[in-house]
Amino acid sequence: MRSGCVLIVLVVGIYGCVPRPAVPNAKADLVAAERRRQYERAAVAWFENWTRLARVGSRLLVANANLCTDASRFLGWTALRQDDLPSLFADDEDHAEYLRVAVADRFLIGDTTKVIHVVSSSPAAQAGVRAGDLILSRATASAGQPMEVTLLRNGQRHAITISYARRCPFLLSVLESDEVVALADGSTIQVTTGMLRFAESDEDLAAVLSHELAHNLLAYHVAHLATMRYELEADYVAVYLAARGGFEISGTAEFMRRWGASSPREIDRGRNHPGTAERVVRIEAAVREVEAKQRRGEDLVPDGLRLTAGR
């Protein structure tokens, strides 16, 4: 075999020496520099996905707190320190360590807890917390009382008081996957990066999150299985949850149509999951029901559910 050639042998015979292209060398330092650039972009993408999820999800969790059996306290900030990063990017992926480093470098995260995002109109935002603030101390005198916080901003200390809002007690998280999927397990709501790309508008994402919130609210995770009835009930309740969060619901059916068109197997899925054709018809009926209640000024409570005492 001559230099620069590869002898190709197949079942049907020998095809001779095939010329090979001359691939440019990749210097290790250039590869390392490019790796850093790409992971920095990945860190920015993670931040954009997370802040979008927090922005849309927090509206739903707060607006529907009085439909949840339990409620937790909501401040409306995302604050991290170095020790928190392993819980965000677990070691089950080879790139996790690189991504942890990139996020820490991009947002200057160190040993002191740093605010990297504040949800607009949240209790933290109303109290004056800003992205970039370092949290030096925080304390709550007793359950239900405001939190006293000491912040460091531009070298100056600021003492502020933040009152809590009530929210449904479910954690939100982003899963790195190209699958167009969202999941609920009774304590969390997880959305893939593929779903975040597919759900183009905040109203689309609110429809997705409301469906998963409905699963958690109705405790379907206890049964550990999906059924036609569970999915259709979650679709129905989700329309109410999104409307209660102040989102426009008139496009929910169109989002479902687009989902079916992008994945035709979903149109008549069957078995334990309804197809998008049936779901669209039922969602349109739910939208008409909610809009009628809005016109009459009635409480937006799904038929069969009731508000909790924390209203």
C-alpha positions in Angstrom: 0.0 0.0 0.0 1.5 3.4 -1.1 1.8 6.3 1.3 -1.3 8.5 1.2 -3.5 5.7 0.0 -5.9 3.3 1.7 -6.5 -0.2 0.3 -10.3 -0.6 0.2 -11.4 -4.3 0.6 -15.1 -5.1 0.3 -17.0 -8.4 0.2 -17.3 -8.1 -3.6 -13.5 -7.7 -4.2 -10.5 -5.3 -3.9 -11.0 -1.8 -5.2 -7.4 -0.7 -5.0 -5.7 2.3 -3.6 -7.9 5.3 -2.8 -6.3 8.7 -2.4 -6.8 10.3 1.0 -7.2 14.1 1.6 -4.5 15.9 3.5 -6.2 17.1 6.8 -4.6 20.2 8.3 -2.9 19.8 11.6 -4.7 21.0 14.8 -2.4 22.5 17.3 -3.3 21.6 20.9 -3.3 25.2 22.1 -5.6 26.3 19.3 -8.0 23.4 20.1 -8.0 24.4 23.8 -8.7 28.0 23.0 -11.6 27.0 20.6 -12.9 24.6 23.3 -13.1 27.5 25.8 -14.9 29.7 23.3 -17.5 27.0 22.5 -18.1 26.2 26.2 -18.5 29.9 26.9 -21.2 30.0 24.3 -22.7 26.9 25.9 -22.7 28.7 29.2 -24.6 31.7 27.7 -27.1 29.3 26.0 -27.7 27.6 29.4 -28.3 31.0 31.0 -30.7 32.1 28.3 -32.7 28.8 28.6 -32.7 28.9 32.4 -33.8 32.6 32.6 -36.6 32.0 30.1 -37.8 29.0 32.0 -37.7 30.9 35.3 -39.5 33.9 33.8 -42.4 31.9 32.3 -42.5 29.2 35.0 -42.5 31.5 38.0 -45.5 33.4 36.6 -47.4 30.1 36.4 -46.3 28.8 39.8 -47.2 32.0 41.6 -50.5 32.6 39.9 -51.7 29.1 40.6 -50.4 28.8 44.2 -54.0 28.7 45.5 -54.7 25.6 43.3 -51.8 23.7 44.8 -52.3 21.6 48.0 -49.0 23.0 49.4 -47.2 26.2 48.6 -43.6 27.3 49.0 -42.0 30.7 49.3 -40.9 32.6 46.3 -38.3 35.4 46.1 -37.6 35.5 42.4 -33.8 35.4 42.2 -31.3 32.9 40.9 -28.2 33.0 43.1 -25.2 30.7 42.8 -21.8 30.1 44.3 -19.1 27.7 43.2 -20.3 24.8 45.4 -23.8 25.0 43.7 -22.5 24.2 40.2 -22.2 20.4 40.6 -25.9 20.2 41.2 -26.6 22.0 38.0 -24.2 20.0 35.8 -23.9 16.5 37.1 -20.9 14.3 36.3 -22.9 11.8 34.2 -21.8 13.7 31.1 -18.1 14.1 30.0 -18.6 17.8 29.3 -20.1 18.7 32.7 -16.8 19.8 34.3 -16.0 22.1 31.3 -19.5 23.6 31.5 -19.2 24.2 35.2 -15.9 26.1 34.6 -17.4 28.0 31.7 -20.4 29.2 33.8 -18.2 30.1 36.7 -15.9 32.2 34.4 -18.7 33.7 32.4 -20.7 34.9 35.4 -17.8 35.4 37.8 -19.1 32.9 40.3 -16.9 32.3 43.3 -17.2 31.3 47.0 -19.7 34.0 47.8 -23.3 33.6 46.6 -24.0 35.8 43.6 -27.3 36.9 42.1 -27.1 36.1 38.4 -30.8 36.7 37.5 -33.8 38.4 39.0 -37.3 37.7 37.7 -39.0 41.0 36.9 -41.9 42.1 39.2 -40.8 39.4 41.7 -40.4 40.1 45.4 -36.6 40.3 45.0 -37.0 42.8 42.1 -39.4 44.9 44.0 -37.0 45.0 47.0 -34.2 46.3 44.7 -32.1 43.2 44.2 -30.0 43.3 41.0 -28.1 40.8 39.0 -24.5 40.9 40.1 -25.2 41.5 43.8 -23.3 39.4 46.3 -25.4 38.0 49.1 -23.4 38.4 52.4 -26.2 37.3 54.7 -29.9 36.4 54.8 -32.1 35.6 57.7 -35.8 35.1 58.4 -37.1 35.8 61.9 -39.9 33.2 61.7 -42.0 31.3 59.2 -44.0 33.6 56.9 -42.0 36.7 57.9 -39.9 38.8 55.4 -36.3 38.0 54.8 -33.6 40.4 55.9 -30.7 40.4 53.4 -27.3 42.1 53.3 -26.0 42.6 49.8 -22.6 43.8 48.5 -22.9 46.0 45.3 -20.0 48.0 43.9 -18.2 47.7 47.2 -21.2 49.1 49.2 -23.3 47.1 51.6 -27.1 47.3 51.3 -29.5 46.0 53.9 -32.9 45.2 52.4 -36.1 43.4 53.3 -37.8 41.0 50.9 -41.4 39.8 51.4 -42.2 36.3 50.1 -44.8 35.4 47.5 -46.5 32.0 47.6 -45.9 29.6 44.7 -46.6 26.0 43.9 -43.7 24.0 45.3 -42.3 22.4 42.2 -38.7 22.9 41.0 -38.0 23.9 37.4 -35.0 22.5 35.5 -33.6 22.3 32.0 -32.5 19.0 30.5 -29.9 19.0 27.7 -31.5 16.9 25.0 -32.7 17.4 21.4 -35.9 15.5 22.2 -39.1 17.6 22.2 -40.2 16.6 25.7 -41.3 17.9 29.1 -41.6 15.8 32.2 -43.3 16.0 35.7 -42.6 13.7 38.6 -44.6 15.3 41.5 -41.7 17.5 42.7 -40.1 18.9 39.5 -41.0 20.1 36.0 -38.2 19.4 33.5 -38.0 20.8 30.0 -35.5 19.7 27.4 -33.5 22.1 25.3 -35.3 20.6 22.3 -38.6 21.6 23.7 -37.4 25.1 24.5 -36.4 25.5 20.9 -39.7 24.1 19.6 -41.8 26.3 22.0 -41.0 29.4 20.1 -43.0 32.0 22.1 -43.5 32.4 25.9 -47.2 31.4 25.3 -46.0 28.2 23.7 -43.7 27.5 26.7 -46.5 28.4 29.1 -48.8 25.8 27.4 -46.1 23.1 27.9 -45.3 24.1 31.5 -49.0 24.3 32.4 -49.6 20.8 31.2 -46.8 19.5 33.4 -47.9 21.6 36.3 -51.4 20.1 35.9 -49.9 16.6 36.2 -48.1 17.6 39.4 -51.2 19.4 40.8 -53.4 16.4 40.1 -50.8 14.0 41.5 -50.7 11.7 38.5 -47.1 10.8 39.4 -48.5 8.6 42.1 -49.9 6.2 39.6 -46.6 6.0 37.7 -48.2 5.7 34.3 -49.8 7.8 31.6 -53.4 7.2 30.5 -55.7 8.8 28.0 -57.8 10.3 30.8 -54.8 11.7 32.7 -53.4 13.4 29.6 -56.8 14.9 28.5 -57.5 16.1 32.1 -54.0 17.7 32.2 -54.7 19.5 28.8 -58.0 20.8 30.2 -56.6 22.1 33.5 -53.5 23.5 31.7 -55.6 25.9 29.7 -56.9 27.4 33.0 -53.4 27.5 34.6 -52.0 29.4 31.6 -54.8 31.9 31.6 -54.5 32.4 35.4 -50.8 33.2 34.7 -51.9 36.0 32.4 -50.8 34.2 29.2 -52.8 34.4 25.9 -54.4 31.0 25.4 -55.9 31.5 22.0 -52.8 30.0 20.3 -52.6 26.8 22.4 -54.4 24.7 19.9 -52.2 26.0 17.0 -49.1 25.0 19.0 -50.5 21.5 19.4 -51.2 21.4 15.6 -47.6 22.4 14.9 -46.4 19.7 17.2 -48.5 17.1 15.3 -47.3 18.4 11.9 -43.6 18.2 13.1 -44.1 14.6 14.4 -46.9 12.9 12.4 -46.9 9.8 14.7 -48.4 12.2 17.4 -51.5 12.9 15.3 -53.1 9.6 16.1 -50.8 8.3 18.8 -53.3 6.1 20.6 -52.7 3.5 23.4 -52.0 5.4 26.6 -51.7 8.8 25.1 -54.2 10.8 23.0 -53.3 12.0 19.5 -52.8 15.7 18.8 -56.0 15.7 16.6 -58.2 14.8 19.5 -56.2 17.0 21.9 -56.7 20.1 19.6 -60.5 19.6 19.5 -60.7 19.3 23.3 -58.2 22.2 23.9 -60.3 24.5 21.7 -63.4 23.6 23.7 -61.5 24.4 27.0 -60.3 27.7 25.5 -63.9 28.7 24.7 -64.9 27.8 28.2 -62.2 29.8 29.9 -62.8 32.8 27.6 -66.5 32.7 28.4 -65.6 32.8 32.2 -63.2 35.7 31.6 -66.0 37.7 29.8 -68.3 37.0 32.8 -65.7 38.0 35.3 -65.8 34.6 37.0 -63.0 32.9 38.9 -60.8 30.8 36.5 -61.1 27.5 38.3 -61.3 24.3 36.3 -64.5 22.4 36.8 -64.0 19.8 39.5 -61.2 21.7 41.3 -61.3 24.2 44.1 -59.1 26.9 45.5 -57.1 26.3 48.7 -57.4 28.3 51.9 -54.3 30.3 50.9 -56.2 32.2 48.3 
